[in-house]
Amino acid sequence: MKIAFLGIGNVGAPLAGNLAKAGHEVTVAARDPQSQSVQKALAAYPGLAVLPAREALSKADVVFLATPFAANETALKGIESDLKGKVLVDCTNPVGAGISHGLDNKMSGAESVQALAPGAHVVKAFSIYGYENFIDSRYPAAKEPPAMLIAGDDAAAKETVAKICADLGWKALDVGPLSSSLHLEHMALLWIKMARLQGKGPGFVWAVLER
């Protein structure tokens, strides 16, 4: 699969690198190929390619949005038409003061991404954990793979993202329409509070047990 990344920091770099290791053709859509984040990602994951943003998007089947949430509008400005018909994976979270929801629970961050890229098929995924679990998703003692909850309005797009989840060692669970992303963003806030503020550390994930 041809995959492009908008944003290649703590979250984007390990996702991109591990997707390249899994056999996907992964390209960083870079406004500045010499930026510190791009060069750091290339040093850690030499299998990545770098192209100007519009060229990278034109070749991609799937695009990951892995910028800080506050940078989403800038990242997507001017490339809306390049995203038309493509699967756009929203990995971002609107985090406000005191680890609160940055949009005051009025709408999900994923819905705001959809408004910025109306022609794309937005799927919320890779958003409910910290970056450490994207570096290494393995939990050898567990009998079930870790869960990756995803949300979106397009069934085919969610199937594509579920396959990507499996390639990275996650069990995808479809939680419904894109509006359900609001609940996933609250799961992210809970994870952040437990891992970062309460001292549990990042080495835990959610799992789904079914009878």
Steps between C-alpha positions, in 0.01 A plus 500: 500500500621853426483713814593865556556675834413858587692542823801288588563569868467273803179338371551511125859376486452161671174435316663584168814304578318187609267516198807514276644199683169321441545541125300813424633778280516790744577860412535806720305792351744774595473874459862518617699178434790638705292560813621348824199268531542364146872443541450333839238266353725407206786425737282269706313343208714501182225324302298820477490719191449877496315702237338844480155484655284511187717247315492261795123529530445444128669160524333390824200275558491587871614816678582520871445830679742487794562867572429669834127575498560876502695463174226310313355801322841616380598148394184451294473849354539506125505123452131428547454401136799263520321307776174454310396135499793391716494334840620756755601346833461753781748422779460837671336598828371842611649524849411808703614646829508253787480202258149601396333467162634782288170560317292508820320178398300690238633278221781254450834605364452245222184678385696824484757320282219382274382860466851605399525219242138447390586272207706254706375189680613579854557211740600559861774256603832476682384768739423334833856428616832675530772467241688236699240242397551590135872437532423151632144362514598159634357369828637142503325394821154588365287235333328758281663768284463855630189683383498794262162671498409669173210720386385634167207547266632300204495120538761431232739755651465335840574159347819642353604645835415173677747320269765757583430446871552126456830559319619693804390238751168651607150355508272762344159561657254711304312721746271661244469836322754778507301677772602214735852641480402731784495196730835378365649840573381467859664156515821672390463757777447222753809317373706820525383568856576143611833471319643849538340649811417205722831324449379179337737549209434441130526121495130419497222483241134409477384154393167359380382168646209326331308187597 
